[in-house]
Amino acid sequence: MRISTVLWVLFLGVLIFLSFNYHGKAPSFTHRSQIWADKAGYHVYLPFTIIYGCDANAMPDSIATLTGGGFSIDKEKNILHTKYTYGVALMQLPFFLTAHFLNELLGYEASGYSRMYNWAIDVSAVVYLVLSLLILSELLIKHNNKKSVYVGLAFLYLGSNLFYYSIDETGMSHVYSFFLFTLFLGVLEKTNFLKIKSNRWIIALGVIAGLIVLVRPLNILILAAFLFWKLDVKEEIGERFKRIIQPKTMLLLLICFLLVWLPQMIYWKYSEGSYFHYSYGKESFDWSNPQLLKVWFSPSYGAFLFGSISLVVLLIAGHKSFQNWNNYGFYLLIFLVLSYITSCWWSWSFGCSFGMRNLAEYYALFSFLFVPFIAETMKKNKFIKAMIFIFLVAIVALNIQISYSYGGCFLGEGDWDFREYFRLVKTL
């Protein structure tokens, strides 16, 4: 076995230990458990279909309340309602089935909500995270030296809120989206942005694109990479657009995309009476009232104070875009557009989050910006290199410390309570 393989396996083991250790300190059916609120709303598809045969009334009594109200059950109509799409549940399926099999084999409660099912969620998040980093490293090594790739990915992971969402909030959608983003970008490169006409790769792109939007509809934004990512100076957007809209290519992409969404449409027909449904009710965007200062700088959930490597990413994107807009403008636009969209949601923090949580999966894209920056840094004189790495190490230390002292929700008074933020920084 190669040393690199052993190191990856050890890395996987360490992350599983950290996740188990974090959740082992919290009792089940609390806000710190793996199946709670939003996480319960994602997960519920699995026990509902696999264990209870789509019979909502057969589910454990008061389970919706016990898991934080992430879904609801209409006892009179025997219907389960969840506003979340089934994408996360699909990604967790292999791990859920393993837990279910082990529960039945060992004679434990096979309810879909016992400890084994919670642990399965931890393992699934960590496995997808490690697979993502492994795939990303292989993609990045094609254009950068190994040392800069591993150092860059380490800083990006440990200094961003992706660390928090892969260890602490393992039932949230972000680490699964991170994996799908990685696959999508990898296949896009594999086809040389659809210059290589291969049905299997086009089908793969359609399926992955469908899953990306299914897991988290807001992530449709990443599909702009079809047109704008790594746009060569000599290549016009129109050339890419023509390749995408070729009848055979477009038909395959759309069919695969829609097939992924078909089960969701069937569920909506069952639960809401229509194949198409906006499940978030009155929750919406106010495009005329963005809260960008809060999204970036608020001590409650601001991106630059939680997972603050995001500030470095923005600065790199801005600097590189000024030098070469054609190659780097897409990174800056993605960051700014995503920030604007986030700031316009009725709850700009997207509930209790760790920084701007919508950014977590986009580090798959930003790794192609950040790793070359690390490679350039390694070539600078010793003083400049030392200063940059000291700064990055400080960001990582701050991020890990806050991750372990954070309870899941900011408990300060309002959005600008810096005293509470500094309490988090000082607490371990």
PEURFEN-V600567 format. One record per backbone hydrogen bond with DSSP energy under -0.5 kcal/mol. CO is the residue of the C=O (numbers start at 1). NH is the residue of the N-H. If there is no record, write none. Layout:
CO,NH + CO,NH
//
This chain:
2,6 + 3,7 + 4,8 + 5,9 + 6,10 + 7,11 + 8,12 + 9,13 + 10,14 + 11,15 + 12,16 + 13,17 + 14,18 + 15,19 + 16,20 + 17,21 + 18,22 + 19,23 + 20,24 + 21,25 + 22,25 + 23,26 + 30,33 + 34,36 + 36,39 + 37,41 + 38,42 + 39,43 + 40,44 + 42,45 + 43,46 + 43,47 + 44,48 + 45,49 + 46,50 + 46,51 + 47,51 + 47,52 + 48,54 + 52,55 + 54,56 + 55,58 + 56,59 + 60,63 + 62,66 + 63,67 + 64,69 + 65,68 + 67,37 + 72,81 + 73,75 + 74,78 + 74,79 + 78,56 + 79,74 + 81,72 + 86,90 + 87,91 + 88,92 + 89,93 + 90,93 + 92,95 + 92,96 + 93,97 + 94,98 + 95,99 + 96,100 + 97,101 + 98,102 + 99,103 + 100,104 + 101,105 + 102,106 + 103,107 + 103,108 + 109,111 + 114,117 + 114,118 + 115,119 + 116,120 + 117,121 + 118,122 + 119,123 + 120,124 + 121,125 + 122,126 + 123,127 + 124,128 + 125,129 + 126,130 + 127,131 + 128,132 + 129,133 + 130,134 + 131,135 + 132,136 + 133,137 + 134,138 + 135,139 + 136,140 + 137,141 + 138,142 + 139,142 + 140,143 + 140,144 + 145,149 + 146,150 + 147,151 + 148,152 + 149,153 + 150,154 + 151,155 + 152,156 + 153,157 + 154,158 + 155,159 + 157,160 + 157,163 + 159,309 + 160,163 + 161,165 + 162,166 + 163,166 + 163,167 + 164,168 + 164,169 + 168,170 + 169,172 + 173,177 + 174,178 + 175,179 + 176,180 + 177,181 + 178,182 + 179,183 + 180,184 + 181,185 + 182,186 + 183,187 + 184,188 + 185,189 + 186,190 + 187,191 + 188,193 + 189,192 + 191,195 + 191,196 + 192,195 + 195,197 + 196,198 + 198,202 + 199,203 + 200,204 + 201,205 + 202,206 + 203,207 + 204,208 + 205,209 + 206,210 + 207,211 + 208,212 + 209,213 + 210,214 + 211,215 + 212,216 + 214,87 + 216,219 + 217,220 + 218,221 + 219,222 + 220,223 + 221,224 + 222,225 + 223,226 + 224,227 + 224,228 + 225,229 + 228,231 + 230,232 + 232,235 + 236,239 + 236,240 + 237,241 + 238,242 + 239,243 + 240,244 + 241,245 + 243,246 + 246,250 + 247,251 + 248,252 + 249,253 + 250,254 + 251,255 + 252,256 + 253,257 + 254,258 + 255,259 + 256,260 + 257,261 + 258,262 + 259,263 + 261,265 + 262,266 + 263,267 + 264,268 + 265,269 + 266,270 + 267,271 + 268,272 + 268,273 + 268,274 + 269,273 + 277,279 + 278,281 + 280,283 + 284,346 + 285,287 + 286,289 + 291,295 + 292,296 + 293,297 + 293,298 + 294,298 + 295,303 + 296,304 + 298,302 + 302,305 + 302,306 + 307,310 + 308,311 + 308,312 + 309,313 + 310,314 + 311,315 + 312,316 + 313,317 + 314,318 + 315,319 + 316,320 + 317,321 + 318,322 + 319,323 + 320,324 + 324,328 + 325,329 + 328,331 + 328,332 + 329,333 + 330,334 + 331,335 + 332,336 + 333,337 + 334,338 + 335,339 + 336,340 + 337,341 + 338,342 + 339,343 + 340,344 + 341,344 + 341,345 + 342,345 + 343,291 + 344,286 + 346,348 + 347,350 + 351,353 + 353,355 + 355,357 + 356,359 + 357,360 + 359,362 + 359,363 + 360,363 + 361,364 + 362,366 + 363,367 + 365,368 + 366,369 + 366,370 + 367,371 + 369,373 + 370,374 + 371,375 + 372,376 + 373,377 + 374,378 + 375,379 + 376,379 + 377,380 + 381,385 + 382,386 + 383,387 + 384,388 + 385,389 + 386,390 + 387,391 + 388,392 + 389,393 + 390,394 + 391,395 + 392,396 + 393,397 + 394,398 + 395,399 + 396,400 + 397,401 + 398,402 + 399,403 + 400,404 + 401,405 + 402,406 + 412,414 + 414,417 + 415,299 + 415,300 + 416,418 + 417,421 + 418,422 + 419,423 + 420,424 + 421,425 + 422,426 + 423,427
//
